Amino acid sequence: SKCPLMVKVLDAVLISQKI
């Protein structure tokens, strides 16, 4: 199972880099 925390962090990083 993947950790939801990690997924959230990765999502935040991706969104931040998208800007």
C-alpha positions in Angstrom: 0.0 0.0 0.0 1.2 3.5 -0.8 1.4 6.1 1.9 -1.2 8.8 1.3 1.1 11.3 2.9 3.8 10.7 0.3 1.2 11.0 -2.5 0.0 14.3 -1.1 3.6 15.6 -0.8 4.3 14.5 -4.4 1.1 16.2 -5.6 2.1 19.4 -3.9 5.5 19.3 -5.4 4.1 18.6 -8.9 1.6 21.5 -8.6 4.4 23.8 -7.3 6.6 22.9 -10.2 3.7 23.3 -12.7 3.5 27.0 -11.8 
